[in-house]
Amino acid sequence: MTIRALMDLGLLAMGTSADSGGSPLLQLLPFVLVLAIFYFIILLPMKRKQKKVEEFLQALKVNDKIVTTSGIYGQIVKLSDRTVQLQIADKVRIEIARNAVGGYQGQEPVQQEPPANP
């Protein structure tokens, strides 16, 4: 017997074939598909929502009637880069973080209340 024949017999005895599996790219295909599905189902909608919230927060102006993520209703009196001053009653003003603005009064909220820490 030749050496090649002996190697083939040894491989058959071990239960494997002479070629081991095929193309490495073909083996990576399932992982690529899972990543693509993850991107289109989870990451892309999340990015769109984040962009919508950022556009909303940048479009805020004085005299807008808003509701905060914690449920406080008020009218914007003063704006700065990071904070918003709200008038919630006559002569009652509070200053909140700009990111705490949830949406306009009477409309669907742009961002939801963050979950409470237990």
TAJONOR-V495396 format. One record per pair of residues at least 24 apart in sequence whose ideal C-beta (glycine too) atoms are under 6 Angstrom apart, sorted by the first residue. I is the first residue (numbers start at 1). GAP is how many residues later the second one is. D is the distance in whole Angstrom. If there is no record, write none. Layout:
i=I gap=GAP d=D
i=I gap=GAP d=D
//
This chain:
i=53 gap=57 d=6
i=53 gap=58 d=5
i=56 gap=54 d=5
i=57 gap=41 d=6
i=65 gap=40 d=4
i=66 gap=35 d=5
i=66 gap=38 d=6
i=67 gap=35 d=5
i=67 gap=38 d=5
i=68 gap=28 d=6
i=68 gap=32 d=5
i=68 gap=34 d=6
i=69 gap=31 d=5
i=69 gap=33 d=4
i=69 gap=44 d=4
i=73 gap=32 d=6
//
